[in-house]
């Protein structure tokens, strides 16, 4: 879903599933560089169905988590590739 177009600072809202091979697996949200790179994680849905809306910064990212990210388009699209 495209949220806003402002040239180089396009914003996007995406949903993606965390893969086993993701560099973020096993890390707390606070241990990632997402916030510094202009991305907010708005929510996480665990495999169990547990919903973290919004997730606290102490949340550990797990394989299979569905994450909802909002921020700079160039960065959020990198998340899909991880």
N, C-alpha and C positions, 0 to 999 in steps of 0.2 A: 504494500500500500504506500503510495507516494504521498507524503504529507505536505511538503512545501518545496518550491523551487526558488533558489536564491543564488543562482550561478554556481560557484565553487562549493557552496555550503548547503547543497541539497540535503534534505532530511528524509529519512525513511523509517518506517516501522516494519519490522520483519519478525517472523516466527521461524525458528530453526531447531533441529534436534542435535544435541551434543553427541558426537561420535566417540567411540572408544579411544581413537587416536588423537582426539583433540588436546591441544596444549593446555586447555583450561580444566580438563578432568582432574578432580582431586584438589583443586585450588578453591580457596574462599573467594567470593566476589571481591573482597577488599585486597586480595593478593594479585588481582589482574590489573592490567593497564587500561581497561575499558573506559573508566571514568575520565582518566587523563586524556584519552583519545576522543572524547566527546560522545560516548555511548552510555546510555542508561539502560539497565536491565529492569524492565517494568514488572515482569512476572516470570515465574517458573512453574511448570507443571511437571511433577515427578511421575515416574512410571506407575507408582502406586495410586496416582490420582490426586495426591496432595497438591494443593495450590498455595503458592507463596506469592501474595500480591500486596504490596511489593515485597520482594525478598530482602531480608536484612543483609548487611554487608558480611556477616559471619557465615552466610550460607555457603556450603561446600557444593561445587558443581559436580554432578555425576553424569556418567554415560547414560544416554536415553532421556535426559531432561529436555523438555521443550521450553525454550527460552524466548521471551518476547523482548526485543531490543529496539530502542529508538535512538537515533543520532545521525551523525554524518553518513551520508550514503556510501562514500568510499570505504568507511570503516565497517559499517554493518554488513556490507557485501563480503568483506573478508571473513566474517564470522561463518558465513555459509560454506566457505571453502575449507574451514578448519576441520 
